[in-house]
Amino acid sequence: MLGKLADLSEDAIQRLSDAPGADRALGALNTLRDRMDELQKRVRGLEDLEKRLTALERKVDKLSKGGSASTGSRPSKKTTSTKSSGSSPADKS
């Protein structure tokens, strides 16, 4: 029974390859396979970049938390510049 099934599948494949336009269809399928392989490689690269980005974000958060406690004068300078720039739109109104 398995032998008959194998023979039928071989016949079906042979008929498909003899059909007009089969070469174009097989070419398109091969091209699709190649593009999918490239896409998978790129996605793997993006996953690695995402992991690196997450690690860098954690480091930046640690540094910003540690840096804000040691330098108390920097935020006051930023708020001073924000206040001066914030007052000019109020003057225009």
DSSP file (Angstrom, degrees, kcal/mol; ACC not computed):
  #  RESIDUE AA STRUCTURE BP1 BP2  ACC     N-H-->O    O-->H-N    N-H-->O    O-->H-N    TCO  KAPPA ALPHA  PHI   PSI    X-CA   Y-CA   Z-CA
    1    1 A M     >        0   0    0      0, 0.0     4,-1.9     0, 0.0     5,-0.1   0.000 360.0 360.0 360.0 -43.3    0.0    0.0    0.0
    2    2 A L  H  >  +     0   0    0      1,-0.2     4,-2.3     2,-0.2     5,-0.2   0.851 360.0  56.5 -64.7 -33.9    2.9    2.4    0.8
    3    3 A G  H  > S+     0   0    0      2,-0.2     4,-2.3     1,-0.2    -1,-0.2   0.902 106.5  48.7 -63.4 -41.6    4.5    1.5   -2.5
    4    4 A K  H  > S+     0   0    0      2,-0.2     4,-2.6     1,-0.2    -2,-0.2   0.910 110.6  51.0 -64.7 -41.8    1.4    2.5   -4.4
    5    5 A L  H  X S+     0   0    0     -4,-1.9     4,-2.2     1,-0.2    -2,-0.2   0.904 110.3  49.1 -62.0 -41.4    1.2    5.8   -2.5
    6    6 A A  H  X S+     0   0    0     -4,-2.3     4,-2.1     2,-0.2    -1,-0.2   0.903 111.3  49.9 -64.6 -41.1    4.9    6.5   -3.3
    7    7 A D  H  X S+     0   0    0     -4,-2.3     4,-2.3     1,-0.2    -2,-0.2   0.910 110.7  49.8 -63.7 -42.0    4.3    5.7   -7.0
    8    8 A L  H  X S+     0   0    0     -4,-2.6     4,-2.4     1,-0.2    -2,-0.2   0.902 110.8  49.0 -64.5 -40.8    1.3    8.0   -7.1
    9    9 A S  H  X S+     0   0    0     -4,-2.2     4,-2.2     2,-0.2    -1,-0.2   0.884 110.6  50.5 -68.1 -36.5    3.2   10.9   -5.5
   10   10 A E  H  X S+     0   0    0     -4,-2.1     4,-2.2     2,-0.2    -2,-0.2   0.906 110.9  49.5 -65.1 -40.7    6.1   10.4   -7.9
   11   11 A D  H  X S+     0   0    0     -4,-2.3     4,-2.5     2,-0.2    -2,-0.2   0.903 110.3  50.6 -63.4 -41.2    3.6   10.5  -10.8
   12   12 A A  H  X S+     0   0    0     -4,-2.4     4,-2.2     2,-0.2    -2,-0.2   0.910 110.8  48.4 -64.3 -41.7    2.0   13.7   -9.5
   13   13 A I  H  X S+     0   0    0     -4,-2.2     4,-2.0     2,-0.2    -1,-0.2   0.900 111.4  50.6 -64.7 -40.3    5.3   15.4   -9.1
   14   14 A Q  H  X S+     0   0    0     -4,-2.2     4,-1.4     1,-0.2    -2,-0.2   0.913 110.7  48.8 -63.7 -42.9    6.3   14.4  -12.7
   15   15 A R  H  X S+     0   0    0     -4,-2.5     4,-1.0     1,-0.2    -2,-0.2   0.893 110.1  51.8 -65.1 -39.5    3.0   15.7  -14.1
   16   16 A L  H  < S+     0   0    0     -4,-2.2     3,-0.5     1,-0.2    -1,-0.2   0.895 108.5  50.5 -64.4 -38.7    3.4   19.0  -12.2
   17   17 A S  H  < S+     0   0    0     -4,-2.0    -1,-0.2     1,-0.2    -2,-0.2   0.795 110.4  50.3 -71.2 -25.7    6.9   19.4  -13.6
   18   18 A D  H  < S+     0   0    0     -4,-1.4    -1,-0.2    -5,-0.2    -2,-0.2   0.633  88.7 104.9 -83.6 -14.6    5.6   18.8  -17.2
   19   19 A A  S >< S-     0   0    0     -4,-1.0     3,-1.6    -3,-0.5     4,-0.3  -0.347  84.5 -99.8 -68.1 145.7    2.8   21.4  -16.8
   20   20 A P  T 3  S+     0   0    0      0, 0.0    -1,-0.1     0, 0.0    -2,-0.1  -0.438 108.3  20.1 -66.1 137.7    3.2   24.7  -18.6
   21   21 A G  T 3> S+     0   0    0     -2,-0.1     4,-2.0    -4,-0.1     5,-0.1   0.421  86.6 117.9  85.3  -1.5    4.4   27.4  -16.3
   22   22 A A  H <> S+     0   0    0     -3,-1.6     4,-2.9     1,-0.2     5,-0.2   0.865  70.8  57.8 -66.2 -35.0    5.7   25.0  -13.7
   23   23 A D  H  > S+     0   0    0     -4,-0.3     4,-2.3     1,-0.2    -1,-0.2   0.916 107.8  46.4 -61.5 -42.1    9.3   26.3  -14.2
   24   24 A R  H  > S+     0   0    0      2,-0.2     4,-2.5     1,-0.2    -1,-0.2   0.905 112.8  49.7 -66.5 -40.6    8.2   29.8  -13.2
   25   25 A A  H  X S+     0   0    0     -4,-2.0     4,-2.2     2,-0.2    -2,-0.2   0.921 112.7  46.5 -65.2 -42.8    6.2   28.5  -10.2
   26   26 A L  H  X S+     0   0    0     -4,-2.9     4,-2.4     2,-0.2    -1,-0.2   0.885 112.1  51.6 -66.7 -37.6    9.2   26.5   -9.0
   27   27 A G  H  X S+     0   0    0     -4,-2.3     4,-2.3    -5,-0.2    -2,-0.2   0.908 110.0  49.0 -63.3 -41.8   11.5   29.5   -9.5
   28   28 A A  H  X S+     0   0    0     -4,-2.5     4,-2.4     2,-0.2    -2,-0.2   0.896 110.9  50.2 -65.2 -39.6    9.1   31.7   -7.5
   29   29 A L  H  X S+     0   0    0     -4,-2.2     4,-2.2     2,-0.2    -2,-0.2   0.899 110.8  48.9 -65.8 -40.2    9.0   29.1   -4.7
   30   30 A N  H  X S+     0   0    0     -4,-2.4     4,-2.2     2,-0.2    -2,-0.2   0.902 111.7  49.2 -65.5 -39.9   12.8   28.9   -4.6
   31   31 A T  H  X S+     0   0    0     -4,-2.3     4,-2.4     1,-0.2    -2,-0.2   0.905 110.1  51.6 -64.2 -41.1   13.1   32.7   -4.6
   32   32 A L  H  X S+     0   0    0     -4,-2.4     4,-2.3     1,-0.2    -2,-0.2   0.901 108.6  51.4 -61.7 -41.3   10.6   32.8   -1.7
   33   33 A R  H  X S+     0   0    0     -4,-2.2     4,-2.1     2,-0.2    -2,-0.2   0.918 110.3  48.7 -62.5 -43.6   12.6   30.2    0.2
   34   34 A D  H  X S+     0   0    0     -4,-2.2     4,-2.1     1,-0.2    -2,-0.2   0.906 111.7  49.1 -63.4 -41.6   15.8   32.3   -0.2
   35   35 A R  H  X S+     0   0    0     -4,-2.4     4,-2.5     1,-0.2    -1,-0.2   0.881 109.2  52.2 -66.6 -37.7   14.0   35.5    0.9
   36   36 A M  H  X S+     0   0    0     -4,-2.3     4,-2.4     2,-0.2    -1,-0.2   0.893 107.9  52.3 -65.5 -38.5   12.6   33.7    4.0
   37   37 A D  H  X S+     0   0    0     -4,-2.1     4,-2.0     2,-0.2    -2,-0.2   0.929 110.8  47.2 -61.7 -44.4   16.1   32.5    4.9
   38   38 A E  H  X S+     0   0    0     -4,-2.1     4,-2.2     1,-0.2    -2,-0.2   0.904 111.2  51.6 -62.7 -41.5   17.4   36.1    4.7
   39   39 A L  H  X S+     0   0    0     -4,-2.5     4,-2.5     1,-0.2    -2,-0.2   0.899 108.0  51.7 -63.3 -41.3   14.4   37.4    6.7
   40   40 A Q  H  X S+     0   0    0     -4,-2.4     4,-2.2     1,-0.2    -1,-0.2   0.903 109.1  50.5 -62.5 -41.1   15.1   34.8    9.4
   41   41 A K  H  X S+     0   0    0     -4,-2.0     4,-1.8     1,-0.2    -1,-0.2   0.911 111.3  48.3 -63.2 -41.5   18.7   35.8    9.6
   42   42 A R  H  X S+     0   0    0     -4,-2.2     4,-2.1     2,-0.2    -2,-0.2   0.900 109.9  51.5 -66.1 -40.7   17.8   39.5    9.9
   43   43 A V  H  X S+     0   0    0     -4,-2.5     4,-2.2     1,-0.2    -1,-0.2   0.900 107.8  52.6 -64.3 -39.9   15.2   38.7   12.7
   44   44 A R  H  X S+     0   0    0     -4,-2.2     4,-1.8     1,-0.2    -1,-0.2   0.906 109.2  50.3 -60.9 -40.1   17.8   36.8   14.6
   45   45 A G  H  X S+     0   0    0     -4,-1.8     4,-2.1     1,-0.2    -2,-0.2   0.876 108.4  52.2 -64.6 -37.6   20.1   39.8   14.4
   46   46 A L  H  X S+     0   0    0     -4,-2.1     4,-2.5     2,-0.2    -1,-0.2   0.872 105.8  54.4 -66.9 -36.7   17.3   42.1   15.6
   47   47 A E  H  X S+     0   0    0     -4,-2.2     4,-2.0     2,-0.2    -1,-0.2   0.909 108.8  48.5 -63.4 -41.1   16.7   39.9   18.6
   48   48 A D  H  X S+     0   0    0     -4,-1.8     4,-2.2     1,-0.2    -2,-0.2   0.914 111.7  49.3 -64.1 -42.3   20.4   40.2   19.5
   49   49 A L  H  X S+     0   0    0     -4,-2.1     4,-2.6     1,-0.2    -2,-0.2   0.883 108.6  53.5 -64.0 -37.8   20.2   44.0   19.1
   50   50 A E  H  X S+     0   0    0     -4,-2.5     4,-2.4     2,-0.2    -1,-0.2   0.898 108.2  49.8 -64.6 -39.8   17.2   44.1   21.3
   51   51 A K  H  X S+     0   0    0     -4,-2.0     4,-2.2     2,-0.2    -2,-0.2   0.920 112.4  47.4 -63.7 -43.6   19.0   42.2   24.1
   52   52 A R  H  X S+     0   0    0     -4,-2.2     4,-2.4     1,-0.2    -2,-0.2   0.901 111.1  51.5 -64.1 -40.4   21.9   44.6   23.8
   53   53 A L  H  X S+     0   0    0     -4,-2.6     4,-2.5     2,-0.2    -2,-0.2   0.909 108.9  50.5 -63.5 -42.4   19.6   47.6   23.9
   54   54 A T  H  X S+     0   0    0     -4,-2.4     4,-2.0     1,-0.2    -1,-0.2   0.917 111.0  48.9 -61.9 -43.1   17.8   46.3   27.0
   55   55 A A  H  X S+     0   0    0     -4,-2.2     4,-2.0     1,-0.2    -2,-0.2   0.908 112.0  48.8 -63.7 -41.4   21.1   45.8   28.8
   56   56 A L  H  X S+     0   0    0     -4,-2.4     4,-2.5     1,-0.2    -2,-0.2   0.879 108.4  53.7 -66.4 -37.5   22.3   49.3   27.8
   57   57 A E  H  X S+     0   0    0     -4,-2.5     4,-2.5     2,-0.2    -1,-0.2   0.896 107.8  50.9 -63.4 -39.2   19.0   50.8   29.0
   58   58 A R  H  X S+     0   0    0     -4,-2.0     4,-2.4     2,-0.2    -2,-0.2   0.918 110.4  49.2 -62.8 -42.9   19.5   49.1   32.4
   59   59 A K  H  X S+     0   0    0     -4,-2.0     4,-2.7     1,-0.2    -2,-0.2   0.916 111.0  49.5 -63.2 -42.6   23.0   50.5   32.6
   60   60 A V  H  X S+     0   0    0     -4,-2.5     4,-2.8     2,-0.2     5,-0.2   0.911 110.2  51.0 -63.7 -42.0   21.8   54.0   31.8
   61   61 A D  H  X S+     0   0    0     -4,-2.5     4,-2.2     2,-0.2    -1,-0.2   0.920 111.5  47.8 -61.1 -43.0   19.0   53.8   34.4
   62   62 A K  H  X S+     0   0    0     -4,-2.4     4,-2.4     1,-0.2     5,-0.2   0.928 114.2  46.6 -62.9 -44.6   21.6   52.7   37.0
   63   63 A L  H  X S+     0   0    0     -4,-2.7     4,-2.8     1,-0.2    -2,-0.2   0.886 112.2  49.7 -66.3 -38.9   23.9   55.5   36.0
   64   64 A S  H  X S+     0   0    0     -4,-2.8     4,-1.9     2,-0.2    -1,-0.2   0.876 112.1  47.8 -70.7 -35.4   21.2   58.1   36.0
   65   65 A K  H  X S+     0   0    0     -4,-2.2     4,-1.0    -5,-0.2    -2,-0.2   0.923 117.7  41.7 -68.7 -43.2   19.9   57.1   39.4
   66   66 A G  H  X S+     0   0    0     -4,-2.4     4,-1.2    -5,-0.2    -2,-0.2   0.857 115.9  50.5 -70.5 -35.4   23.4   57.1   40.9
   67   67 A G  H  X S+     0   0    0     -4,-2.8     4,-1.7    -5,-0.2    -2,-0.2   0.837 105.3  54.9 -73.5 -34.4   24.4   60.3   39.1
   68   68 A S  H  < S+     0   0    0     -4,-1.9    -1,-0.2     1,-0.2    -2,-0.2   0.819 107.6  50.5 -71.2 -29.2   21.3   62.3   40.2
   69   69 A A  H  < S+     0   0    0     -4,-1.0    -1,-0.2     1,-0.2     3,-0.2   0.845 113.5  44.5 -75.3 -33.3   22.1   61.5   43.8
   70   70 A S  H  < S+     0   0    0     -4,-1.2     2,-0.6     1,-0.2    -2,-0.2   0.775 115.2  47.4 -83.8 -26.3   25.7   62.6   43.6
   71   71 A T     <  +     0   0    0     -4,-1.7    -1,-0.2     1,-0.1     3,-0.2  -0.833  58.1 162.2-118.8  92.8   25.1   65.8   41.6
   72   72 A G     >  +     0   0    0     -2,-0.6     4,-0.6    -3,-0.2    -1,-0.1   0.678  69.4  63.4 -81.7 -18.5   22.2   67.8   43.1
   73   73 A S  H  > S+     0   0    0      1,-0.2     4,-1.4     2,-0.2    -1,-0.2   0.765  88.3  68.7 -81.1 -24.8   23.1   71.1   41.4
   74   74 A R  H  > S+     0   0    0      1,-0.2     4,-1.8     2,-0.2     3,-0.3   0.920  96.3  50.6 -64.5 -45.2   22.5   69.9   37.8
   75   75 A P  H  > S+     0   0    0      0, 0.0     4,-2.3     0, 0.0    -1,-0.2   0.870 107.3  55.7 -62.3 -32.3   18.7   69.5   38.0
   76   76 A S  H  X S+     0   0    0     -4,-0.6     4,-2.0     1,-0.2    -2,-0.2   0.870 105.6  51.8 -67.5 -33.9   18.3   73.0   39.5
   77   77 A K  H  X S+     0   0    0     -4,-1.4     4,-2.2    -3,-0.3    -1,-0.2   0.904 110.2  48.9 -65.5 -40.2   20.2   74.4   36.5
   78   78 A K  H  X S+     0   0    0     -4,-1.8     4,-2.0     1,-0.2    -2,-0.2   0.902 111.7  48.0 -67.7 -40.1   17.8   72.6   34.1
   79   79 A T  H  X S+     0   0    0     -4,-2.3     4,-2.4     2,-0.2    -1,-0.2   0.850 109.5  54.3 -69.4 -32.1   14.7   73.8   36.0
   80   80 A T  H  X S+     0   0    0     -4,-2.0     4,-2.2     2,-0.2    -2,-0.2   0.926 110.5  45.2 -65.1 -44.3   16.1   77.4   36.0
   81   81 A S  H  X S+     0   0    0     -4,-2.2     4,-2.0     1,-0.2    -2,-0.2   0.856 113.1  51.3 -68.4 -33.0   16.5   77.3   32.2
   82   82 A T  H  X S+     0   0    0     -4,-2.0     4,-2.2     2,-0.2    -2,-0.2   0.893 109.4  50.5 -68.9 -38.5   13.1   75.8   31.9
   83   83 A K  H  X S+     0   0    0     -4,-2.4     4,-1.6     2,-0.2    -2,-0.2   0.904 110.7  48.3 -66.1 -40.4   11.6   78.5   34.0
   84   84 A S  H  X S+     0   0    0     -4,-2.2     4,-0.8     1,-0.2    -1,-0.2   0.895 115.7  43.4 -68.8 -37.6   13.2   81.3   32.0
   85   85 A S  H  < S+     0   0    0     -4,-2.0    -1,-0.2     1,-0.2    -2,-0.2   0.801 112.4  55.0 -75.7 -26.7   12.0   79.8   28.7
   86   86 A G  H  X S+     0   0    0     -4,-2.2     4,-0.8     1,-0.2    -2,-0.2   0.771 102.5  56.8 -74.6 -25.5    8.6   79.1   30.2
   87   87 A S  H  X S+     0   0    0     -4,-1.6     4,-1.7     1,-0.2    -1,-0.2   0.794  95.1  64.9 -78.0 -27.4    8.1   82.7   31.3
   88   88 A S  H  X S+     0   0    0     -4,-0.8     4,-1.4     1,-0.2    -1,-0.2   0.876 100.1  49.6 -67.8 -37.0    8.5   84.1   27.8
   89   89 A P  H  > S+     0   0    0      0, 0.0     4,-1.1     0, 0.0    -1,-0.2   0.854 109.6  53.6 -68.3 -29.4    5.4   82.4   26.3
   90   90 A A  H  < S+     0   0    0     -4,-0.8     3,-0.2     1,-0.2    -2,-0.2   0.867 105.4  53.8 -70.0 -33.7    3.4   83.8   29.3
   91   91 A D  H  < S+     0   0    0     -4,-1.7    -1,-0.2     1,-0.2    -3,-0.1   0.851 105.0  54.8 -65.9 -33.7    4.7   87.3   28.5
   92   92 A K  H  <        0   0    0     -4,-1.4    -1,-0.2     1,-0.3    -2,-0.2   0.807 360.0 360.0 -69.9 -28.7    3.4   86.9   24.9
   93   93 A S     <        0   0    0     -4,-1.1    -1,-0.3    -3,-0.2    -2,-0.2   0.480 360.0 360.0 -74.9 360.0   -0.1   86.1   26.1
